[in-house]
Amino acid sequence: MKEKICCRISMIAAIGILAAVSASGQYRVKAGVFGSGGGWTSSSETRIGGTAGQAIAGKSETGASRTFFGFWHVESALVTGVEMQPPLPLEFRLEQNYPNPFNPQTTIVFHLPEPSPVRLEIYNVTGKHLRTLIPGLKYEAGIWETVWDGRDAGGLTVSSGVYITRLTADRQVKTRKMTLLK
């Protein structure tokens, strides 16, 4: 659970609170940060951070009450990064390969609006099947890419020419021409 309590007090008032806390002996100061331009202080219960211009942040408590002062943020978890996911595609699509013309390899990108079994094949212009790059594997919705290295199913490098990429997913078929130049 995250708890955030923020209040602003002047430096003089904050120093007065600290002086009262240390003079009375009734309070324990759990943690404090002086304006160090971004320092962190932790205890078993709290973690607080100082920012530039922040004079004091802290907490003092007795058995009956707690006092928060300065800028305070109690964290139960620390987020160190956020990974943004691209939006899901709205339509089934086969992009033009890149680079095109290519030598020796090219990247093929396709879009799936929903999970589907995918088959991606390479043909020459006479319709002869040369290679299957994706053999009907189930892919999640999203934007996917694969690389064709300009080789047939036997591992032999194909000659310069025009080739057809054929993408099949759930009874939908898309094709694109691509050119290999040596």
N, C-alpha and C positions, 0 to 999 in steps of 0.2 A: 504494500500500500504506500502510495506517495502522499506526503504531507508537505504543504507549502505554506509558510507563514512569512509574509513580508511586511516590514514596516521601516520607516525612515526616521532616524533621529540624528541630531547633530553630534559632531565629534565630542563636544564638551559633555553632553548628556551621556553618551556611551562611556566615556572615561569615568564619569561620576558613578555609573552603575557598576563598572568593574571595581572601582575603589570601594564602593559600599559592599560589594560581594566579598572582596578579599579582606576588608577590615572587620566585618561582622563575624566571619567564621561560620555562619549558619548555612551558607550556600556552597555548592560545588560547581565550578565552571567546567562543563564537560568538554567543550572545544571552543576554539576561537581562531579567527583569521584576521590578521592586520593587513591593510591594503598593500599587499605584496605584488600586485599585478598578476594574479592568477594562481596563487598557491592553494593547496588542498590540505585540510587537516581532518583526521579521522579518529573516531573512538569506537568502542564496541557497539555503540548505538547509532552513531551519526557519521555523516561525511558532509563537510561544508567546503565551499570554495570561495576564495576571494577574487574579486575582479578589480581592474584598475579603477581607482577613485573610491573604492569601498573602504570605509574607515574601519569598521569592526563588524563582525558577525559572531553571534554566540548564543549560548543557552546556559541558564543556571537553574538549579532546582533544589527544592527542599522535599521533605516527605509529603508535603501537602500541595505544593504548587510548582509550576514551571514558568520561567520567563524567557521569552525569545527576543532578541534584539538584533538590529542591523538587518542584513539581507540573509535569509535562512532558507535552505532547501534540504529536506530530509529525503534521501534516496533509498529505495529498496533494491533498485537495479540501475546499473549505469549503461546507457546506450552508447556504444562506441562507433556505430556506423549504421547506415540505412541503405539497403539495396533496393533500388527502384526497379520494378518489373515493367517491361513494355506492355502496352495494352494488347489484348488478344486480337488477331486479325478478324475482320468481318467477312472475308470471302476466301475461298479456295483460289490460290494463285501460284503460278510458277514464274519467277522473275527471269529476266534475261541473264545468262551467265556472265561472269566477269573474271578476268578481262575477256573480251571478245573482239577480234581474234585472239587466240591464246597459244602459248608454247612455253613450257610443256604441260601445264595444268591449268584448270579453271575451277571457279567456285560456282555452285548451283544453289540458289536460295528458293525456298518454297514456303507458303503460308497455309496453315491449317486452322480453320475457325473452330473445329471441334476435334476430339480424339479420333484417330482413324488409322487403319492399317495402310501403310505407304509402300508403294513399289516405284522405284526410279530406275529407268533403263536407258541405255545408249544404243542407237541404231545408226547405220550409215544411210546415205541418201537412197540407196536401192531397197531399203527396208530390212537389211540383214541385222539381226540382233548381235551386238558386239559384247555388251557387258551389263550386268545388273548391279547397280550400286547399292540399292536398298531393296531387299527381297521380301517385302510384305510385312515388315515389322510394325507394331503398333506405336504410334507417336502421339504425344499429348498435343492439345491445341497450342499454337504458337508459331513463331518464325524459326525455321530450321535451315541449315546449310550443310552441304557436303562438297567434297572436292573430287573431281575426276582427273586422274593423272595421264590421260591420253593413251591408256592401254586397254586391250581387249580382255576377255575372260581368261585367256591363256597367258596373260602377262606380257604380250608382245606390244610394242609401240605401234599405234596406227599411223597411217600416212597422212599428209596434209589433205585437207578437204573439209566438206560440210558434214556435220553430224546432227542427229536429232536426239533431244532429251525428251523422254516421255515419263510423265508423272501421273500415277494412278492412286486415288484415295477414295474409298467408298463409292464406287461406280462413277466417279468423276475423273476425267482425263484431260490433261493439258500437255501441249508440246511446244518446244522452242528449237530453233536452229542455232547452231554454234559452229564456229570455224576454227580449225587447227591449222596454223601456218608454221612451217619449219624453216 
